[in-house]
């Protein structure tokens, strides 16, 4: 697995679409009202801005044919995009799957609101249909067509395919804290096998799934939806996608919310180390809470004592995995660590983590295995969504690898272990995966300013495990029109997670165009 390179999405990691670096609520319903773009076909108006160049014009002028999705209230379509934006006239396309729910009314329709749950690799369509299209505030859904898409390489959009289910089961169990040369060699071999499978099964799409590619797709989507400007809410990795879009097309920025922000100026090594510290912050909050509970399996005392007991438990299952209910997947250190990290994304999962740890310490690893499976999007039948494959493919294109080889990991281990005594070693070794990627990175860490863009709201949570608060501060500072909105709390992302202060500020921005005052805290 590549935990340190995974960006989780909003909401509970257990229930909703989601993920982070390599890397929900319910609402009222209503029948969609008649609105612009609810006809079976809708063409982008000729006034829509498009890049110069004859080769791109057919893409911007295409019509979307909408059909029933099989999910009440939602429609689906497919958009064509060039496989290679550097050569759009080559005649090779990718299919981008799109879904929408029409504005329900009452009130003036404000256009489309495109949402992205993060990842990279999270399904936007799954997120829209399971949460955003029915769970976003009713006032927002009343005035916007709720829209999302699976970015290229993800699930329904020319997906990256790597290992099959049984091979993924094996991959997720590989020890990521190698204790000797043999275990180190096994981990390197696993990363190479994963990369080779991606190259074999996804050779055509693999060089063309960068965040820049996805941002260009998003401008196509804006145009074919008939919108002059892009209105967008991106969570976690979705903030990098949104900021990249704004930097490429600042004059087409409408109302952008970037929640759980990434820092595009941080190189891969620093991102991984920062995120390791973020998980330690989240674990400290969990440990303090756990020590107060009567059912805490890690005992009393401060976070250091609780962390030491968790680390000892992980050491024991590394030496002797415990049964999990699946004879082919006993709970070893790798799966146990993934299960614990999954629950740290959202404080509502802390009781589940306490229960799962209690059971595992008593010889039943099923609970932690279930948490790990939710992280990897593994189904009961043993099939995996392509989340992990797409995640690695995007991240390994976006930046050069964090490490040149195992020796570089050795040199960085002390700093990772300082960042998190419990998770540091595993997260350091997990960041080795891009070292063996078959495609050379096409991007690099860079400052994104989006000069000339309309106000962009950047949201940061002070104890966010996956996107540390300082990243939100950094992104808001880089963007010429960035305004920082802070949530003093736990969990990954802030919008729609119970803070009336946060929700009111963002809703007002989306509905009235009034950005919160820079530096506002909730």
Secondary structure, 3 states (H helix, E strand, C coil): CCHHHEECCCCCCCCCCCCEECCCCCCCCCCCCCCCCCCCEEECCCCCCCCCCHHHHHHHHCEEECEECCCCCCEEEEEEEECCHHHHHHCCEEEEEEEEECCCCCCCCCEEEEEECCECCCCHHHHHHHHHHHHCCHHHHHHEEEEEECCCCCCCCCCCCCCCHHHHHHHHCCCCCCCCHHHHHHHHHHHHHHHHHHHHHCHHHHCCCCHHHHHHHHHHHHHHCCCCCEEEEEECHHHHHHHHHHHHCHHHEEEEEEECCCCCCCCHHHHHHHHHHHHHHHHHHHHHHHHHCCCCCCCCCCHHHHHHHHHHHHHHHHHCCECCCCCCCCECHHHHHHHHHHHCCCHHHHHHHHHHHHHHHCCCCHHHHHHHHHHHCECCCCCECCHHHHHHHHHHHHCCCCCCCHHHHHHHHHHHHHHCCCCHHHHHHHCCHHHHCCCCCCCCCCCCCCCCCCCEEEEEEEECCCCCHHHHHHHHHHCCCEEEEEEEEECCCCCCCCCHHHHHHHHHHHHHCCCCCCCEEC
